[in-house]
Amino acid sequence: MKLFRVFLLMTFFLHALFPLLAQPQQDKTPATKPPAAAPVPRLTIEVTGGDANKPIENASVYVKTLEQHLIKDKKSEINVKTNQGGIAHIPESPTGRVLIQVIADGWKTYGHWHDITDQQQVIKVHLDRPPKWY
């Protein structure tokens, strides 16, 4: 009976201490922060309108590209909206010839082809009021 108690006591201690012994050793070195991500180059489009050149918010800006290939042309389109300052940012913008279209309520629609050489380029777009119908 005494042997059985010793066996139970040793089993209890092994079960209690085993999880503590099985834990991996932690390094004492302080955790280093990962390096900050590099800023993504983005195309900036500034939309203003009227005689006062005030910024136009919530205007839809479409950037369309056409890559010509031998068999099939590849078309891509990005749609963003302007913020309160009339600025729209296009992340990872394409380079080359692109069609930029701007549509806003109460303003004439804008659409022109632009040559994008630098992904950090700023394009200024000016919208006019539509003519009055009599």
N, C-alpha and C positions, 0 to 999 in steps of 0.2 A: 504494500500500500504506500509505503514511503517512497519507493521508486516511482510509482505512478504520479505522486504529487510533484516530484522533482521533474518528471517528464512534462507534466502539464505546465509547470512554472517556466521551464525553459522554452516551451512552445509559445507561451504567451509573450515572453520577452522578445523572441525572434520575430513574431508577427508585429509587435509594436515597434521594434527598431528597424526592421527591414525597409519600410518605405523611406526612412531617414537616410539609410545607407545607400539606397538605390537612386537617390536624386543626383543628377549630374552636377559636377563642380561648376560654379559660376565664376566667370572671369571678374577680377577686381578692377579691370580697366574701366574708366568712365565711358559711357556711350557717346559716340561722336554723331553729330548731326550730318545727314546727307547733304551734299552740296546743293545749293539752290538751283532750280531749273533755269536754264537760259531763257530769256524772254523770246516768245515766238514772234518772228517777223510778221507784221500784218500791214495790209494796205488800209489806208485811212481815206475815207471819202467825207468831205465837209459839204453839207447841203445848206445853202442860204437862199433867200428869196425876197422879192420886192425891191423897192427903191432904197429901203433902209438896210438891206443885206442882213435881215434877222434870220437866225437859225430856224430851220423847219424840223419840228420833231415828229416822230412816228411816220416818217416817209419810208416807203418800201424801196430798197436798193437791190437791184438784180445785177449780178456780174456773170456774164456768159462767155464761155470760151469755145473755140472750135479747133480741134487738132485734126489736121488732114493726114490721112493715111492712104495707102494704095487701095486697100479693099473696102474699108468702112471708116467713115469719119467719126471721131469721138467728141460728143458734145457734153459739156458740164455746165452747171448753173448753181450759183450760190445766192440765197435770198436772206437779207438782213434788214433790220429796221434802224432808223436813226434814233439817238437818245435826245434828251432835252436840249442839248447843245447843238443839235443838228449834225452829229458826227456818227458815222457808221464804220466799224472796224471789221475787216475781213481777214480772219486768221488763215495762214498758209495760202496766201493768194497766189494765183497763177501768174506766170510772167509771159510776156509776149503780147499779142493783140487780143484785147478783150472788149466786149460790148458792155457798157455801163448804162443801165436804165434806172431812172428815178421816177416814182409815181407817188404823188401826195394829193390828198383831198384839197380842192380849191386852187390847184396850181397846174400849169401846163406840164405835160409829160416830157421828160428829158431822156434822150438816148443818143449816145455817140460812141464811136470806137476809139479806144485809147491804147497806146503802146506802153506796157508796163515793163520797165527795165529794172527797177529796184523794188523789192518787196516792202520796203519801208516808205514808199512813195505816198505823198498826200495829193489827192485830186480834189479840186474845188469845183463844185457844181452850183450854178445859179439858176433858179427857177423864176419864171415870170407868171403873172396872173393871166388867165385866159381872156381873150377878147370878149367884150360884151355883145350879146345878141340883141338886136333891135326887133 
